[in-house]
């Protein structure tokens, strides 16, 4: 059960709790803006704001918010000494909003957003913030107003007036499309860039896809790791006897089809985008070449292919014969993965995803002790 499902269970059970949200970060903050933590009156916790750094301080504030029913904001890490005192030894700084989840309107709007997150649907959550001049520990005199906004821009809930609600909804819709999170400011007429109402908007977008072609033992390990990392995992192979959900329990979808036909259909339907990871594990030219040709001509972010250097050289020749350009072939990570000395399926899966993470984050892949600069990008 993920954090959204756990919070939904609290809502369904009528449990009162406070919602803490990271609204802004500086330097090497360990969790991004939008990270959430829920704290119940009995002290039970769901989620994390800092990987363990400031949880104790936020936990105490959340219990106070639950007792008095008023949302509050706090800043952690204004100096190295203070950062260390609350556990931010990494030197990062974060702003946090804590609001009680009380009353049918707040519960309803939060439920709509959490259900979208749980169902892998695009949505946004807008929360009212204290004014910019009110400072650390400022409260709103009550719970933070909340809006849930779906991908079409429809708002569930209301802010102080209809025009402001409409503007927040339009801005949130654009942020959903960009996968953005941040603070917006509006004047009394609801216009952006004003100085009256401050709103934090966090967005949830469908998880990135991991398409694995080849129903082999390496695919099972990669599917499990991909799911753990938050990907929606598909395993596809033309061989029905090997391509079963029993063999790949971690996959969200197990598809019996020729890989290139399945990929082409998904691409035509608009389900391949710049977040998609493609791993071709068949190392059989009759499967590899057609699907790789489709993949390198798509918007997929990462395309990798399993096999020895000799196999990849043969694959390259076959792709050239099939009409692939040098630039298209250069998109293929082959042999797939980083040099970690991996041999087992599980270690190979780590090697593959290590390369995916390096490529997507523009990291170096080097040991952190040999690098300088921010650790959390």
KOLLO-124737 format. One line per 8 residues: number of its first residue (from 0); their letters; for each residue x, y, z of C-alpha. Coordinates in Angstrom, 2 decimals, always signed. Example, Ala and Ser with C-alpha at 12.3 -4.5 7.8 and 13.67 -1.06 7.14 Angstrom:
<nodes>
0> AS> +12.30,-4.50,+7.80  +13.67,-1.06,+7.14
</nodes>
This chain:
<nodes>
0> XXXXXXXX> +0.00,+0.00,+0.00  +1.45,+3.41,-0.98  +1.19,+6.66,+0.97  -1.86,+7.89,-0.98  -3.71,+4.64,-0.26  -2.79,+4.83,+3.43  -4.09,+8.42,+3.69  -7.27,+7.41,+1.85
8> XXXXXXXX> -7.79,+4.66,+4.42  -7.53,+7.27,+7.18  -10.09,+9.46,+5.41  -12.47,+6.54,+4.89  -12.10,+5.61,+8.55  -13.00,+9.15,+9.63  -9.64,+9.66,+11.27  -8.59,+13.22,+12.05
16> XXXXXXXX> -5.05,+14.08,+10.97  -2.80,+16.96,+9.96  -1.24,+17.13,+6.52  +2.32,+18.49,+6.30  +3.62,+19.52,+2.87  +7.04,+20.74,+1.76  +6.29,+23.97,-0.13  +9.80,+25.19,-0.95
24> XXXXXXXX> +13.37,+23.86,-0.81  +16.90,+25.26,-0.99  +20.33,+23.71,-1.38  +20.58,+19.96,-0.70  +17.09,+19.37,+0.69  +16.53,+15.59,+0.62  +12.89,+15.64,-0.53  +11.31,+17.85,-3.21
32> XXXXXXXX> +8.55,+20.41,-2.86  +5.27,+18.52,-2.73  +6.52,+15.78,-0.39  +3.80,+14.98,+2.16  +3.49,+13.56,+5.65  +0.30,+12.87,+7.59  +0.19,+12.87,+11.40  -2.78,+11.49,+13.36
40> XXXXXXXX> -3.80,+12.67,+16.81  -2.38,+9.48,+18.35  +1.00,+10.32,+16.78  +0.92,+7.76,+13.98  +2.68,+8.91,+10.80  +2.36,+8.29,+7.07  +5.09,+9.49,+4.71  +8.20,+11.60,+5.12
48> XXXXXXXX> +9.25,+15.17,+4.39  +13.00,+14.82,+4.62  +14.03,+11.20,+4.70  +14.07,+11.40,+8.50  +15.76,+14.80,+8.92  +13.05,+17.08,+10.31  +10.26,+14.63,+11.05  +10.39,+15.13,+14.83
56> XXXXXXXX> +10.00,+18.92,+14.59  +7.18,+18.66,+12.03  +5.50,+15.93,+14.08  +5.37,+18.25,+17.09  +3.97,+21.11,+14.99  +1.36,+18.80,+13.43  +0.05,+17.73,+16.83  -0.23,+21.40,+17.84
64> XXXXXXXX> -2.12,+22.16,+14.60  -4.52,+19.29,+15.32  -5.16,+20.59,+18.82  -5.87,+24.20,+17.81  -7.37,+23.57,+14.35  -5.22,+26.24,+12.65  -2.83,+25.71,+9.74  +0.75,+26.86,+10.33
72> XXXXXXXX> +3.93,+27.29,+8.32  +7.53,+26.73,+9.39  +11.01,+27.10,+7.95  +13.78,+24.66,+8.83  +17.50,+25.16,+8.28  +18.01,+28.94,+8.16  +21.58,+28.43,+9.39  +23.99,+25.54,+9.58
80> XXXXXXXX> +23.50,+25.35,+13.36  +19.72,+25.34,+13.10  +19.79,+22.86,+10.23  +21.84,+20.49,+12.36  +19.56,+21.02,+15.37  +16.47,+19.78,+13.49  +18.37,+17.07,+11.69  +19.15,+18.74,+8.35
88> XXXXXXXX> +22.83,+17.93,+8.60  +22.90,+17.91,+4.80  +22.69,+21.72,+4.94  +19.37,+21.95,+3.12  +16.48,+24.27,+3.92  +12.76,+23.64,+3.58  +9.47,+25.47,+4.09  +6.61,+23.36,+5.40
96> XXXXXXXX> +2.86,+23.98,+5.57  +0.89,+21.97,+8.13  -2.91,+22.05,+7.95  -5.58,+20.08,+9.80  -7.72,+17.80,+7.65  -11.04,+18.55,+9.29  -14.54,+19.12,+7.95  -16.37,+17.54,+5.00
104> XXXXXXXX> -15.12,+19.99,+2.34  -11.43,+19.57,+3.16  -11.83,+15.80,+3.44  -13.68,+15.62,+0.11  -11.14,+17.69,-1.80  -8.14,+15.84,-0.39  -9.85,+12.53,-1.17  -10.32,+13.55,-4.82
112> XXXXXXXX> -6.62,+14.34,-5.15  -5.43,+11.21,-3.34  -7.72,+9.01,-5.43  -6.16,+10.49,-8.57  -2.66,+9.80,-7.22  -3.64,+6.26,-6.25  -5.18,+5.67,-9.68  -2.16,+7.11,-11.56
120> XXXXXXXX> -4.26,+9.96,-12.95  -3.08,+13.53,-13.47  -4.27,+16.03,-10.86  -3.20,+18.99,-8.74  -3.70,+20.03,-5.14  -3.73,+23.75,-4.25  -3.26,+24.83,-0.64  -3.55,+28.32,+0.79
128> XXXXXXXX> -0.37,+29.68,+2.40  +0.14,+32.43,+5.00  +1.06,+35.84,+3.56  +4.68,+36.38,+2.59  +5.24,+38.89,+5.42  +3.75,+36.75,+8.16  +6.93,+34.81,+8.85  +7.87,+31.51,+10.35
136> XXXXXXXX> +5.21,+29.88,+12.47  +2.45,+32.05,+10.97  -1.02,+30.55,+10.89  -4.14,+31.26,+8.85  -6.58,+31.41,+11.75  -8.05,+28.10,+10.58  -7.41,+25.26,+8.19  -5.78,+26.00,+4.84
144> XXXXXXXX> -8.25,+26.27,+1.98  -7.79,+23.36,-0.42  -8.63,+22.87,-4.09  -8.37,+19.62,-6.01  -7.95,+20.16,-9.76  -8.19,+17.45,-12.41  -6.29,+17.29,-15.71  -9.06,+19.20,-17.51
152> XXXXXXXX> -8.79,+22.08,-15.04  -12.02,+21.37,-13.18  -11.77,+22.58,-9.59  -13.30,+20.79,-6.64  -13.74,+23.29,-3.82  -13.56,+27.08,-3.60  -11.10,+29.73,-2.46  -12.21,+33.17,-1.27
160> XXXXXXXX> -14.08,+34.02,-4.47  -15.02,+32.44,-7.79  -12.58,+34.41,-9.94  -9.62,+33.40,-7.78  -10.73,+29.77,-7.90  -10.98,+29.98,-11.69  -7.48,+31.46,-12.04  -5.92,+28.91,-9.71
168> XXXXXXXX> -7.60,+26.12,-11.69  -6.27,+27.41,-15.02  -2.76,+27.82,-13.65  -2.87,+24.40,-12.00  -3.93,+22.79,-15.27  -0.84,+24.22,-16.98  +1.32,+23.01,-14.10  -0.12,+19.50,-14.46
176> XXXXXXXX> +0.87,+19.50,-18.13  +4.43,+20.53,-17.19  +4.66,+18.32,-14.11  +5.45,+21.49,-12.17  +5.12,+22.32,-8.48  +5.43,+25.75,-6.90  +4.01,+28.82,-5.18  +1.65,+31.19,-7.01
184> XXXXXXXX> +0.60,+34.68,-5.86  -2.63,+36.50,-6.69  -4.04,+39.94,-5.97  -7.54,+40.62,-4.65  -9.01,+40.34,-8.16  -7.49,+36.90,-8.73  -4.76,+38.09,-11.11  -1.37,+36.36,-11.03
192> XXXXXXXX> +1.80,+38.01,-9.73  -0.19,+40.02,-7.24  +0.50,+40.28,-3.53  -2.50,+39.06,-1.61  -3.15,+35.35,-1.67  -0.30,+32.84,-1.81  -1.10,+29.35,-3.03  +1.08,+26.27,-3.14
200> XXXXXXXX> +0.29,+23.89,-6.01  +1.62,+20.36,-6.15  +0.90,+18.10,-9.09  +0.62,+14.39,-9.65  +1.23,+12.98,-13.09  +0.92,+9.38,-14.31  +4.03,+7.36,-13.47  +6.69,+6.89,-16.13
208> XXXXXXXX> +6.53,+3.69,-18.14  +9.05,+0.87,-18.27  +8.59,-1.32,-21.34  +10.50,-4.59,-21.12  +10.72,-6.72,-24.24  +11.77,-10.32,-23.65  +10.15,-12.73,-21.17  +13.37,-13.91,-19.51
216> XXXXXXXX> +14.58,-14.12,-15.91  +16.38,-10.79,-16.24  +13.02,-9.23,-17.15  +11.45,-10.45,-13.91  +14.17,-8.80,-11.82  +14.01,-5.59,-13.85  +10.21,-5.47,-13.55  +10.43,-5.79,-9.78
224> XXXXXXXX> +12.99,-3.00,-9.49  +11.07,-0.80,-11.93  +7.89,-1.13,-9.93  +9.77,-0.38,-6.71  +11.09,+2.82,-8.32  +7.59,+3.96,-9.27  +7.37,+2.93,-12.92  +4.35,+1.40,-14.60
232> XXXXXXXX> +5.84,-1.83,-15.90  +4.91,-3.75,-19.05  +6.53,-7.03,-20.09  +5.97,-7.99,-23.72  +7.03,-11.06,-25.71  +5.59,-12.97,-28.66  +6.12,-16.35,-26.98  +2.91,-17.12,-25.12
240> XXXXXXXX> +4.28,-20.00,-23.07  +6.86,-17.74,-21.40  +4.80,-14.55,-21.19  +2.54,-15.06,-18.19  +1.60,-12.98,-15.17  +2.75,-15.82,-12.91  +6.30,-15.42,-14.19  +6.19,-11.62,-13.88
248> XXXXXXXX> +4.09,-10.77,-10.79  +5.66,-7.31,-10.46  +4.53,-6.21,-13.94  +1.38,-4.13,-14.21  +0.79,-5.58,-17.68  +2.01,-8.77,-19.35  +1.40,-8.66,-23.10  +1.68,-11.46,-25.65
256> XXXXXXXX> +2.54,-9.73,-28.92  +5.38,-9.15,-31.33  +7.34,-6.37,-29.58  +7.47,-4.01,-32.56  +3.73,-4.30,-33.16  +2.92,-3.58,-29.53  +5.33,-0.63,-29.40  +4.01,+0.86,-32.65
264> XXXXXXXX> +0.43,+0.65,-31.36  +1.34,+2.30,-28.05  +3.26,+5.04,-29.85  +0.37,+5.69,-32.24  -1.97,+5.96,-29.25  +0.26,+8.62,-27.67  +1.36,+6.43,-24.77  +5.11,+6.73,-25.43
272> XXXXXXXX> +6.63,+9.96,-24.16  +9.82,+11.55,-22.89  +9.54,+9.69,-19.58  +9.35,+6.21,-21.15  +12.15,+3.70,-20.58  +12.59,+0.86,-23.09  +14.64,-2.24,-22.26  +15.04,-4.82,-25.03
280> XXXXXXXX> +16.24,-8.03,-23.39  +15.54,-10.63,-26.08  +19.03,-10.47,-27.73  +17.46,-12.15,-30.75  +17.75,-10.14,-33.96  +14.32,-11.09,-35.27  +12.78,-9.48,-32.18  +15.42,-6.84,-31.42
288> XXXXXXXX> +15.76,-5.05,-34.73  +12.08,-4.26,-35.47  +11.30,-2.99,-31.95  +14.54,-1.01,-31.66  +13.79,+0.64,-34.99  +10.43,+1.76,-33.59  +11.92,+2.83,-30.26  +14.74,+5.02,-31.59
296> XXXXXXXX> +12.23,+6.88,-33.76  +9.93,+7.58,-30.83  +9.97,+10.10,-27.98  +11.18,+7.45,-25.50  +13.78,+8.87,-23.15  +15.96,+5.79,-22.75  +16.43,+2.82,-25.10  +18.69,-0.03,-24.03
304> XXXXXXXX> +19.40,-3.49,-25.41  +20.85,-6.53,-23.65  +23.63,-8.57,-25.21  +27.36,-8.90,-25.67  +29.44,-6.42,-27.62  +29.48,-8.90,-30.50  +25.69,-9.17,-30.40  +25.36,-5.40,-30.38
312> XXXXXXXX> +27.69,-5.08,-33.36  +25.52,-7.56,-35.28  +22.43,-5.68,-34.17  +23.91,-2.40,-35.38  +24.60,-3.85,-38.84  +21.07,-5.22,-39.02  +19.60,-1.86,-38.01  +21.64,-0.06,-40.67
320> XXXXXXXX> +20.38,-2.57,-43.24  +16.82,-1.90,-42.02  +17.22,+1.84,-42.68  +18.23,+3.20,-39.28  +20.53,+6.22,-39.32  +23.76,+6.53,-37.35  +22.08,+9.14,-35.12  +19.18,+6.80,-34.38
328> XXXXXXXX> +21.48,+3.89,-33.56  +23.51,+6.14,-31.26  +20.41,+6.44,-29.07  +20.68,+2.77,-28.11  +22.47,+1.93,-24.87  +24.06,-1.34,-25.85  +25.30,-3.34,-24.14  +22.73,-2.11,-21.63
336> XXXXXXXX> +23.66,-0.92,-18.13  +26.66,+0.38,-16.20  +29.81,-1.60,-15.47  +29.02,-2.82,-11.95  +30.39,-6.33,-12.40  +26.80,-7.65,-12.42  +26.12,-11.30,-13.21  +22.83,-12.27,-11.58
344> XXXXXXXX> +19.46,-11.04,-12.90  +19.01,-8.88,-9.81  +22.43,-7.25,-10.05  +21.94,-6.76,-13.78  +18.63,-4.99,-13.08  +20.48,-2.61,-10.74  +23.11,-2.04,-13.43  +20.41,-1.18,-15.96
352> XXXXXXXX> +18.53,+1.22,-13.70  +21.76,+2.83,-12.55  +22.35,+3.82,-16.16  +18.74,+4.97,-16.55  +19.05,+7.22,-13.49  +22.36,+8.65,-14.66  +20.92,+9.45,-18.08  +17.70,+10.95,-16.77
360> XXXXXXXX> +19.27,+13.06,-14.02  +22.38,+13.97,-16.02  +24.44,+12.56,-13.19  +28.00,+11.29,-13.51  +27.68,+7.76,-12.21  +30.82,+8.39,-10.16  +31.23,+7.70,-6.45  +29.83,+10.67,-4.49
368> XXXXXXXX> +33.05,+10.96,-2.50  +34.85,+11.73,-5.75  +32.47,+14.53,-6.74  +31.63,+18.04,-5.56  +28.43,+20.05,-5.72  +24.86,+19.26,-4.71  +24.01,+15.65,-3.93  +20.25,+16.05,-4.38
376> X> +19.56,+17.38,-7.87
</nodes>
